[in-house]
Each structure stands twice: as C-alpha cells, then as structure tokens.
Amino acid sequence: MGRLSRPGVRFLAYGLAGWALDSLFVWAHTGRRRPSSLLNVPVYGLAQPLFEPVHERIRQQPPALRATAYGAGTLVVEYASGRLLRRLVGRAPWDYSGARFAV
C-alpha cells in the first residue's frame, strides 16, 4: 500500500489541495494576494470520506448526473460546515451575505 492509501494522509492531501486551489482561484478572481483561511483545510478534507464512496457508486453514471451529485454534495458540505464553524469560532471563512441569493 502506498503512503496516500491511508485515510488521514488522503484527508490532509484533499484539504491542502483544496485550500491551495481556492487561494489561487480567489487570487485570480479578485487579485487578493493572501491565501484563503486555513479553516478551509478540514472542509476540503471532507471530500475524501464523503465523496470517494459516492464516486465509487456513481462512476458509471452519465457525466451530467455525476456533476449534479458532486455539486449538490459540495453545497451541502459548505452550508453545514459554515454553520458549524460559525457556532464554534463565530465566523466562517466565506461570507456570501452580500450576494443576491445567499442562504
């Protein structure tokens, strides 16, 4: 078994990759040079235990169905983790309060 086969290592790899990509996206979109909050690392890390099993079950489905499942799953994880982070630390690393359709 390779080193990335251990769930904890993969959780961290997903988390750090998500954090880095999010930081790059924010920089490209807004020009903000500081990286995204490190509170995002465990949120992105949740992709490993939550999305890998889903991927195994729906890998043979049409791309539109898979995209819908992953998109909906991402929204649910972001919403739930945002609520939890607001309760635990008083804020979430993202704030959509000024957006037109914010929940």
C-alpha positions in Angstrom: 0.0 0.0 0.0 1.2 3.5 -0.9 1.5 6.3 1.6 -1.6 8.0 0.2 -3.7 5.0 0.8 -4.0 5.9 4.5 -7.3 7.9 5.0 -5.7 10.5 7.3 -3.0 11.3 4.8 -5.5 11.5 1.9 -7.8 13.7 4.1 -4.9 16.1 4.5 -3.9 15.9 0.9 -7.5 16.7 -0.2 -7.6 19.6 2.4 -4.3 21.1 1.3 -5.1 20.8 -2.4 -8.5 22.4 -2.0 -7.0 25.2 0.1 -4.3 25.9 -2.5 -6.7 25.8 -5.4 -9.2 28.0 -3.5 -6.4 30.5 -2.8 -5.4 30.5 -6.5 -9.0 31.0 -7.6 -9.5 33.9 -5.2 -6.3 35.5 -6.3 -7.2 35.1 -10.0 -10.7 36.4 -9.4 -10.1 39.2 -7.0 -6.4 39.9 -7.0 -6.3 39.3 -3.3 -2.8 38.0 -2.6 -3.2 36.5 0.8 -4.2 32.8 0.9 -7.6 31.6 1.9 -8.2 30.8 5.6 -6.7 27.6 6.9 -10.1 26.8 8.3 -10.9 25.6 4.8 -8.4 22.7 5.0 -10.7 20.4 7.1 -13.7 21.5 5.0 -11.9 20.4 1.7 -10.6 17.4 3.5 -14.1 16.2 3.9 -14.1 15.4 0.2 -12.1 12.2 1.0 -14.5 10.4 3.3 -17.7 11.8 1.8 -17.1 11.9 -1.9 -14.8 8.9 -2.6 -17.6 6.4 -1.6 -20.1 8.4 -3.7 -17.7 8.3 -6.7 -17.4 4.6 -6.4 -21.2 4.2 -6.6 -21.9 6.6 -9.4 -18.7 6.4 -11.6 -20.7 4.6 -14.4 -23.5 7.2 -14.5 -23.7 9.9 -17.1 -21.5 13.0 -16.6 -24.5 15.3 -16.0 -25.7 13.1 -13.2 -22.3 12.9 -11.6 -21.8 16.7 -11.9 -25.2 17.3 -10.2 -24.4 14.9 -7.4 -21.0 16.4 -6.7 -22.3 20.0 -7.0 -25.2 19.3 -4.6 -22.8 17.5 -2.2 -20.4 20.4 -2.3 -23.2 22.9 -1.4 -24.4 20.7 1.5 -20.9 20.3 2.9 -20.2 24.1 2.5 -23.5 25.0 4.2 -23.2 22.5 7.1 -19.5 23.3 7.7 -20.2 27.1 7.6 -23.0 26.7 10.2 -20.7 24.6 12.4 -17.8 27.0 12.1 -20.0 30.0 12.9 -21.1 28.2 16.1 -17.6 27.1 17.1 -15.5 30.1 16.2 -18.0 32.8 15.4 -17.3 33.0 11.7 -16.9 31.0 8.5 -14.0 31.6 6.1 -16.5 32.6 3.4 -19.3 35.1 3.6 -22.0 35.4 1.0 -24.2 37.8 3.0 -24.0 40.4 0.3 -24.9 38.0 -2.5 -28.4 38.2 -4.0 -29.4 34.6 -3.4 -27.4 34.0 -0.2 -28.9 31.4 2.2 
